[in-house]
């Protein structure tokens, strides 16, 4: 480590951006494979992000063939048959091993009445506290409260590190690295869902500026049920709920599974209320024990959700519970940019979830697995790079970091403008070509204006980059949604309400000034072609 010109410098084999489950697994894996590792987290590693603030299920399935088969088959129809069975099997194997590793490290898994450990769920605070401890024990240098601003690349386009802010120190950091893992999470567009305040798609923007591609971004319109006065989005609990309108009349067809679109349409007309009146006493007790944070907003407001109605809303979770993200091109979770790897919600989950939400247990499994593989892959890439002394690195940042000759970029105002395009149900939940096209024109104009703006002062810089990342994410989402002229998975088109076999393929996207999309065949089709 060294200091110069108001910044602190580090040298590493592998730089991991993000300190949630995927980032910590990646850092530990890279260190175990002999790499010198630096991890930079936007918040405090172990407490920031969606997992640390709550509990999560885990796609932990007994290795018995019939159980594994059932686990994979259960996702295929929901995901529009876009998954890759080979990857599903890989993730099930790796998640089983990683979960057992957590037990060996001392994670306090509960046991059932027969004394058998239950490893299909994790309590976020305990889980992430343990992961921070293990990351430090692995010898990883952790930079807390240190969001990345831009990637560095060498003259051949190979990633060479990153730069960022040290918010508590009031200066900047730079890491020269031979490989970088993007594990910064997805983009929830500052929708006030619990733990998502740091999930603004930052890693997407950094990767795109280096030339990375994305995939399945049309499957990024996940909305979750939440109390109107709270931020907790544990939609599973609403399986025991009835839904009523302002007059107390039951809303036909409204439910947490298969009936969320009914709730969205009802919310466009007026308030919607929920009551968890279908949970018996034992279920109520289990809910309180398993997810205590779900009840905090009710306890604060004096509402008993089992006996009283309460107003609800649908909060956009975007790619945090969608399946879109950075496209990975091999088993090591490498992206299309040399030396750049992706893990967790920053990477696509289409491989195991297709076009339906990768939330909860599948996200947790993907974070464990992709984090392990990305860390290992980055360490191997760094080893093969050998010495890099004298390598010249170039900054790749764009909007918010360069002088465009205009007024300073107003990050908060830009973020609100993006939210105006992605929050409304009639634009993002119920999609239609005309509405999508008009929204895209407004988003493209916002990008043009932001690109022409000057960099803001240092205290506004992070919000400006967050807003730029949200804007870029929205444009990839809507361009991909226009391309897929059907309804499949979570992607709904009012003008194309049926699933169409002509679109049994994946949609790749990319670009910043000019956003593009292209069709890509499913892996199953590629395997069949290779076998012929």
N, C-alpha and C positions, 0 to 999 in steps of 0.2 A: 504494500500500500504506500502511496506517495501523494503529496498535495501540490497543486499548482494552480495559479490564477483563479482562486475561489472555488476549486473543485478538488475532490479526493479521488485518486486513481487506484484501481485494482487490476491485477493480472490474474486470470483464471483459465483453466481448460474449458470449463462449462459455466455459463451464466444461466440461472433459472430466474425467469420473471414470473412472480406470483408465489404466494406462500400459503395457499389453501391445500387441500388434500393432494391434488395432482402435482403441485409444485414441490411439496415436501417429499412425496414419494419419488419424484424425479431427482431431486437433490440427493437424497439418500442413495438411490440407485447409481447415480453418476459417481458419487464418492466411493461406493462399494466396488466400482469397476475402475478405481485408481485415479479418478480425476480430481483436480483441485477445483472446488465448486464455490461460487458466490451465488446467494439467493437474495434477490431484491423484491421486497413486498410493498405494495401501495399502502397497506396498513401495518398492523403489528402481527407478524407471522404467528399463527396459532389462534388469533381472535377475530380476524377480519374475514369477510366473505360469508356466503350463504350457509355453509356447513357448520362453521364454528358457532353460529347463533342458534342452532336448532339440532334436532335429531334427524337421522335419515335411515331409511331401509337400505339393505345391501343385497344385490343379486347373488346371494350365496346359496348354491345348489349342490346337494349331495352328488358325488361323481357317478352314482348309479345311472347307467345309460338311459333307462326309461324316464328318470327324473330330468336329466339333461335335455332329452328330446322334448319333453313336455314344456320345459322352460323356454326353449327356443321357439317351438311351434306357437306358444301363446302370444308371441309378439308379432308374428308375421302378417296376419290379417290387419291388425291395428296399424302397423307401419306401412301398409300398402305394398307388401312383398318387395321392399327395396333393400332389405337387410342382406348381410353376407354371412352365411352359416359358418364359414371357416373362422371369421372373426368372432362370432358369437361363442363358438367353442373355445377359442383362445382366451377370451375374456372370462368365461366361466372358470376355466382352469386357473388362470392367474389370480382371479378374485378369491378363489378357494384357498390358494396358497398364501396370498397377502393377508387374508382375514385370520388364518391360523398363525401367521407371523405376528399379527397384533396381539393375539393371545399369549404367545411366547414372550412378547415384550411387556406383558402385564396389563393389557387392556381388560377392564373388569366386565367381561361378558356375563349376562345373567344366565341362570340355568332354569330348565323347566321343572315340573313337579317330580320328574324321575331323575333329576340331577344332570340331564344332558345340556351342554352349553348351547346357547342360542346365539348364533353368529350372523343372523340375518338383519341386524340393525345396529346402529351406533349412536351414542349420545355425542353431539357435536363438541361441546366444551371439553369433555374427557378425551375424546379422540384427538382433537387438534392440540391439546396440551401435550399429549404423548408424542404426537408427530413433531412438534417443535423440539421437544427434549431429544428425540432420536436424531433429528436433523443436526442439532448442535453436537451430539455425541459422535456423529459421523465426520466431524471436522469441517462442516460447512460454515462459511462466513455469511452471517445473516445481516442484511441491511433493512432495518425496519423503517416504516414511514418514508419509503424511498421509491416513489413511482417512477417508472421508466418513461422517458419522453420520446426517444427515437433509437433506432438500430444503427449500428455501424456496419459497413461492408467494405471489402477490399476491392482492388481494381478488377478482379475477376467476378465480382458479384457474390462472393462468399461472405457470409455473416462474420463479423469480426468483433462483436460486442454490442454495447448499448451505453446510452447516457441517461441521466435522470436527475431528479430533485432529492435532496435530503431536507425534508420539510421541517424537522425539528432543529436542524443546524443552520438552516437558511442559506445553504450553498448547494452545489451540484456534485454528482458522482459520475464517474466513467469507468467502465470495466472493459478491458481488452480481453476477449475470449475467443477460443477456437470454435466454439459451438454455443448456440443459445436455445433454450427451451422456453417456448411461450406457454405459460400456464396461468394466464391472467383472468381466467373465467370468461363468461359470456357477456351479453349486453341486455340489461333489463331497463335501460332508458330512464334511470332515476325514477322508477315508478313507485318507490316507497315500500317495496316488498322487503321483508326482514332480511338483513345482511347483504342487500344488493346495492347499497350506496357506493360500493367500490367497483361494481360490475357494469362498466360503461363501454365495453368493447375496445379498451385501450390496445390490447395485444393485436386485435384485428388490424387496426390502423397501422401500427408499427410494421406488421408483417406485410401488409399491402404496399406500403411505401418501399419495401424491399423487393416487391414483385410477386408475393405469394398469391395463391389462388384459394377460392372458397368453394364450398359445395353444400347443396341442400338448404340454402339460405331462405327458400320459400317456406320451409318448415320452421319458422321462427316467430310464430304468432301465438305462443302459448299464453293464455290468460288463466289466472288462478282465483278461486273464491277467497275472499277475505272479509272480515268485518269492516264496515265502512269507516270505523273509527280506529282501526288497527292495521298492522303490517304483516301479521302472521298468515301464511298461505298454506295451511295444511289441509288440502282439499279432501284427503281421504276421510277426515272426520265428518264431512258433509254427506257421506254415504248414509248416515243415520239422521239426516235432516229432512224436514218438510220445508217447502218454499211457498211463500204467500205474497200477495200484493198488498198495497197500502190498506185496503179494506179488510184484509184477513182472509181473502179467498185463495184457495190452493191454486197454484199455477200448474196447469196440466203439462206433464212431460218434463218439468224442471227437475234436474238431478245433478249430482256431481260427476256422474259417469254417463255419457251419452246424452245428457240433457243440458249441458252447459250453454249450448247455443240458444236454447229456450230462455235461459236466464239472461243471456246477453240481449235478446230481443225484448224481453220484459223490462230490462233496465233502460232501454231506449224510450220506454213509455212512462216510466215512473219508478219509485222506490220498490225494491224487492227485499223481503225479510226471510230469515232462516230461523229454525229452532231445531235443536238436536233432540227431538222428542221421541225418536225411534230407538234410542240407545237404552238398554236395560241397565240395572244397577251395576252389574259386573263389568259391562262395557264402559260405563262412565268411570268406574274406578281405574280400569286399565288405561283409558285415555288420559286421565290425570297423571298417572304414573309415567307413561311412556312419553308424553309430550307436554310437560308442565308449562312451557312458554306459550302454548296455544291459549291458555286460560288467563294469562296476565292481563290483556286488555279488558276482559270481562270482569275480572276481580277488581280492577281499578275503577270501573264504571258501575259496579254493583249489579251487574246483569248475570243471572243464572242462565246459561245458554241452553240448558236442558228443559227449563220450564218457561222461559220468556223468549219472545221474538226479538230479533236484533237485525238492524239493516246491514246488508252486505253489498259488496261491489266486486267487480272482476278487475284484478290488477295484472297488467302486462308483465310477463316474465321473459319475453323475447327469446333469445338463444340460451338463456340459463336453463329453461326447461324445453326449449325447442331442440332440434337435432342438427341445425346448421352450424358451420364453423369452418376453420381452416382445413383445407383438403390435405390429407396425408397420403403418401404414395407408396409406402412399404411397411413391413412389419415393425420397423423401428420408430414409427410415427414421425418420419421425416416429412417435411413439406416440400413444395416445389422449389424452394430457395435452398441452395447448398449450405449446410451447416445450421439450418433452422429446423427445429422440431416443435411439435405441438402436443399438448396433453390436456385432459380434463375438458371443461366446457369450452375452452378456446378452440378445441379441435372438433370436427364433425363427429356426431354420434350416429350418423346414418348407418354405419357398419353393423351396429347391434340393434338399433331402434328403427331404422328406415325413416318413415315420414311422420311418426307419432312420438309424442313427448318422451324425451330421455330423462325425465325427472325422477327424483327419489332413488330407488334402489339401483336402477341402471346407470344413473349418473355417478353414483358412488362407486360402483364396480368399474366403470370406465375410468374414473379418476385414478383409482388404485392401479389398474392395469396399464393404461396409456402413460401414466406417470413413470411407472417402472421401466417400460420399454423406451420411452423418450429419453430418460436419463441414461440408460444403458447405451442407446444409439448415439447420443451426443458425446458420451465418453469415448466411444470407439472412433467416432469421427475426429475428435480432438487428438486421439492417439495417432491416427493415420496422418494428421496434418503435420506432426513433428514440430520442429522449431518454426516459430513465426516472427522471430526478431527482425525488426526493420520493415515489417509489413505496414503499408500505409492504409489507414482506415478513413472512410468518408461517411459523413452524416447523411442520413436518408430522410429526415423529418421534413414535412411540408407544412400544411395548414397550422397556423398558430406559432410556428417557429421561425418563419422567414418574413422578411419585410416585403410586403406586396405593393407598397406605395399608397395604400388607403388608410382609413382610420383603424385604430387598434381593434382586434377581434374581441367582441363582447361575448364571452363564453356562456354566461347565464342566459342571455337573450337568445342565443343560437340554440341552446338546449331546449328552451321552451318552444321554439319554433319547430324543432324536430318532434317533440312530444305531441304537438298539435296535429302532426301527420300520422303518428303511429299509435296513439292511445285510442282514438275513436273506433268503436266497434264497426261502424259502417265502412271504414277504410281498411282496417287490418284484420278484423275477425270475419266479416262478410265481404269478401273481395269481389270486385267487378272491374272489367277492363277500363271503362271510362273513369271511374273514381281512382283506380290505381294510376292511370296515365296522368290525370290532373295532379295528383299528389307527387308523382315523380317529377313533373315539370317544376313544381314548387321546390322540391328537394334539390334538384339540379341547380336551380337558381341560387339557392342558399349556398351550395358548394362553390359556385362561381364567385359569389360575394365573399365567402370566407377565404377563398384562395387569394383574393385581391387585397385582403386586409393585412394590416401590419401586425406583428407579434405584440401581444399585450405585455404589461409589466409583469415582473416575476411573481407577484402574489396572485395574479389572475391567470397565470400560464397553465396550471393544471386543469382548471375548469375549461379553458379554451380547447385544450387537447381532448378532454373528455367529450365535449360537445362535438368536436370534429369527428371523433370516433363514432359517436352515436349517429351522426349524419351519414357517414360512410356506410355504416351497418344498415341503416334504413334504405339506402339506395340499392345495396346488393339484395336486400330482402324483396323489395318491390319489383325490381327488374326480374328477379327469378320468379316471383309470383305471376308476373305477366306472361312469362315464357311457358309456364306449366298451365296449359289450357284445359284443366280438369279439376276435380276435387279428389284428393288422395291424402291419407293421413290427417294431419291437423290443418292442411291447406284446403280452404273452402272457397270455391268460386260460385257466386250467385248466378253468373252467366254460363258456367259449365258445372252443373251440380253433380254430374256422374263421374265415376272413375273410368278412364279411357286407356285401353291397353296400348295405344300408340305412344303413351307417355310412361311406359314401364322402363324408365331410364332415370339417370341422375342429371341434375342441372349444375354445371360448374359456372362460377362467376368470378369477376375480378375487375381491376381497374379503379382509378380514382377520378381523374378528370373525365374520362370516358368509360362508363361502366358497361361491361359486356357479359353475355351468357353464352353457353354452348351445351349441347347434350352429350352425355357420356354413358356408354353402356354399363349395365350392371356387371359385377364381377362374375356372376354365374354365367352370363353370356360369354364373357371373355374366357372363362375356364372351358366352356363347351367348344368354343372356336379353337382353342389351343389343343384340345384333345382330338380334333378331326384330322 
